[in-house]
Amino acid sequence: MKLTGLVPVNFLPARVAIERRGDGTIVLRSPEPLAPYARCMGEYLELWAIRKPDSLFLAERRDDGSWRTLTWAEARSRVRALAAGLMKRGLSADRPIAILSSNSIDHAVLALAAMHVGIPVAPISPAYSLLSKDFAKLKSALSLLRPGLIFVEDCEAFAPALAALTGFDFEIIASRNRERIPARGVLLDALRGRDDDPEVERAFLSVGPDTIAKFLLTSGSTGQPKAVINTQRMLCSNQQSLAQAWPFLYEEPPVLVDWLPWNHTFGGNNNVGLVLAHGGSLYIDEGKPTPGLIETSVRNLREVSPTIYYNAPRGYDALLPYLESDPVLRKNFFARLKVICYSGAGMPLDLWERLERLSVAELGQRVPMSSGWGSTETAPQVTLVHFEPIGPGVLGLPTPGCELKMAPLDKAGKHELRVRGPNVMPGYWKQPELTAAAFDEEGFYRIGDAGRFADPQDPAKGIVFAGRIAEDFKLASGTWVHVGPLRVRAISAFAPLARDVVVVGPDRREIGLLVFPNLAGCRALCPDLDETATAEELAASPAIRRHIRLGMAAMKLEGGGSSMYPSRIIFLEEPPSSDAGEITDKGYINQRAVIERRDTIVQRLYEADVPPEVIVP
């Protein structure tokens, strides 16, 4: 199919100001100055409650399948009433609110109420409470934060975790199953005071740009968990910067159908903040890109047409078969879609092309594909694609107010990326040594990622991700292996068999890959295989071995030497474990954690007598 033009979208023109220094360092800035932004996120709630009181703000599914909704006026009333109750509990940065539950209207209203009056919230991954066996990560997080109040949606589900939290001093608030709340707990509605309490108004007016809004837990892709301070300045400046890069946001209130977790900076800061800043509507998607839950997302997207759709590449991989086979879903999905966004990991080329083909088939034009780049420490956006990229992997350009320093790492154009701007954190909570080490002598945050220009002759075409610096390694030959780009190339080369891959081989003569198989893709290639097929059965399939070997050969033919292609591949039977830190809430693989936990498999991959389950050229 010949691809046509793009669906017209009002973007900031692709321009960049460049400062080149004598030592090879490059600093990129947007020529567009950052405009004034809100004092705090609560100002947006107050604004839209006045301008569009009866418009939908939040929606979520009830148990009977209907939508529970909240208008802007209803949200403001509930936020201020809850804030009145919270103010009587002595909560502060030293005694914040920890939210253990996943996305919900009650979660949103409680968080907005706390931030409205200057009380920080700390949304914590539900996996720490619901999937863990020893609750070690949960206890570690609470030991650092020392919350004065903990919120759980359902006391029945969180009862084991709450029972394990001995030695802490906090009150428990819940929405459901009050009978399972310990003696120190109450229902959420019991907190509500008057929505016209003058103390709430005084507290709201005292919230300023440097007021702490959130603590977000992160360990990056390596290292130990840290509590990242997120201020109101960070959140508000980020939304202003995004709006200037995407002026179309002012033309129509955004509508999101979104599952991305709020304990993560992208779901909680970018996506919720986008709806809040522009008076949009957020339909909370309780689905996820996993078997048994992706069907929930499909149901929601059949009913609600998003104007912007955010997902991780893993999510698009799960959604695409439904879009390709269901014309009703496809029609509703593309009905008013302006931008398709992915983040956090590179988009494999086959997924990119399938999405473009679908949009052309449905609309006659391609929906613009966009990505961005940043971290929990940058709230999250630093760069954004606000132009037509030359292909997947382009992370865009710095948006207004953000400075991107590129410190040279090699002669091939790879640079360490560092960030400065009002969106950057002041530091890690109660960890001054880590804070000091996170910034360079000019105050740029060392994000730990590497990048290079998509087109060295034209910097305005953006930068591309070149991997986590800590993940890259050398082969025995002394040649560097850049894990990030190699991972994306491998997933594309082996499509549709690999859901994700882990690159191994430090100090070895050749690169190996641990492959998390895509069972749906394997079944498509080998109809005789089912979901019970083991890793050994997958690796023994002649059709799969042939497909993998063709992919290996294609990668080798692309050139670049032994650091650019794998020579040994093994399929993993056990999926990545979130409890062991192998996978994040958004579904991204922690390469180091997988390698350390599965060391015996790595050793087997490199045995001199090649085991039968290892695929070699």
Secondary structure as GFF3:
##gff-version 3
##sequence-region A 1 617
A	DSSP	beta_strand	17	20	.	.	.	ID=ss1
A	DSSP	beta_strand	26	29	.	.	.	ID=ss2
A	DSSP	alpha_helix	42	51	.	.	.	ID=ss3
A	DSSP	beta_strand	56	61	.	.	.	ID=ss4
A	DSSP	beta_strand	67	71	.	.	.	ID=ss5
A	DSSP	alpha_helix	72	86	.	.	.	ID=ss6
A	DSSP	three_ten_helix	87	89	.	.	.	ID=ss7
A	DSSP	beta_strand	97	99	.	.	.	ID=ss8
A	DSSP	alpha_helix	105	116	.	.	.	ID=ss9
A	DSSP	beta_strand	121	123	.	.	.	ID=ss10
A	DSSP	alpha_helix	127	130	.	.	.	ID=ss11
A	DSSP	alpha_helix	136	145	.	.	.	ID=ss12
A	DSSP	beta_strand	149	154	.	.	.	ID=ss13
A	DSSP	alpha_helix	155	164	.	.	.	ID=ss14
A	DSSP	beta_strand	171	176	.	.	.	ID=ss15
A	DSSP	three_ten_helix	178	180	.	.	.	ID=ss16
A	DSSP	beta_strand	185	187	.	.	.	ID=ss17
A	DSSP	three_ten_helix	188	191	.	.	.	ID=ss18
A	DSSP	alpha_helix	198	206	.	.	.	ID=ss19
A	DSSP	beta_strand	212	218	.	.	.	ID=ss20
A	DSSP	beta_strand	226	231	.	.	.	ID=ss21
A	DSSP	alpha_helix	232	245	.	.	.	ID=ss22
A	DSSP	three_ten_helix	247	250	.	.	.	ID=ss23
A	DSSP	beta_strand	255	258	.	.	.	ID=ss24
A	DSSP	alpha_helix	265	265	.	.	.	ID=ss25
A	DSSP	pi_helix	266	271	.	.	.	ID=ss26
A	DSSP	alpha_helix	272	278	.	.	.	ID=ss27
A	DSSP	beta_strand	281	284	.	.	.	ID=ss28
A	DSSP	alpha_helix	294	303	.	.	.	ID=ss29
A	DSSP	beta_strand	308	311	.	.	.	ID=ss30
A	DSSP	alpha_helix	313	325	.	.	.	ID=ss31
A	DSSP	alpha_helix	327	334	.	.	.	ID=ss32
A	DSSP	beta_strand	339	342	.	.	.	ID=ss33
A	DSSP	alpha_helix	349	363	.	.	.	ID=ss34
A	DSSP	beta_strand	369	374	.	.	.	ID=ss35
A	DSSP	three_ten_helix	376	378	.	.	.	ID=ss36
A	DSSP	beta_strand	381	384	.	.	.	ID=ss37
A	DSSP	beta_strand	394	398	.	.	.	ID=ss38
A	DSSP	beta_strand	403	408	.	.	.	ID=ss39
A	DSSP	beta_strand	415	420	.	.	.	ID=ss40
A	DSSP	alpha_helix	432	437	.	.	.	ID=ss41
A	DSSP	beta_strand	445	453	.	.	.	ID=ss42
A	DSSP	three_ten_helix	459	461	.	.	.	ID=ss43
A	DSSP	beta_strand	463	468	.	.	.	ID=ss44
A	DSSP	beta_strand	473	474	.	.	.	ID=ss45
A	DSSP	beta_strand	480	481	.	.	.	ID=ss46
A	DSSP	alpha_helix	483	493	.	.	.	ID=ss47
A	DSSP	beta_strand	498	504	.	.	.	ID=ss48
A	DSSP	beta_strand	511	517	.	.	.	ID=ss49
A	DSSP	alpha_helix	519	525	.	.	.	ID=ss50
A	DSSP	alpha_helix	535	540	.	.	.	ID=ss51
A	DSSP	alpha_helix	542	557	.	.	.	ID=ss52
A	DSSP	three_ten_helix	562	564	.	.	.	ID=ss53
A	DSSP	beta_strand	566	571	.	.	.	ID=ss54
A	DSSP	alpha_helix	591	597	.	.	.	ID=ss55
A	DSSP	alpha_helix	599	605	.	.	.	ID=ss56
A	DSSP	beta_strand	614	615	.	.	.	ID=ss57
###
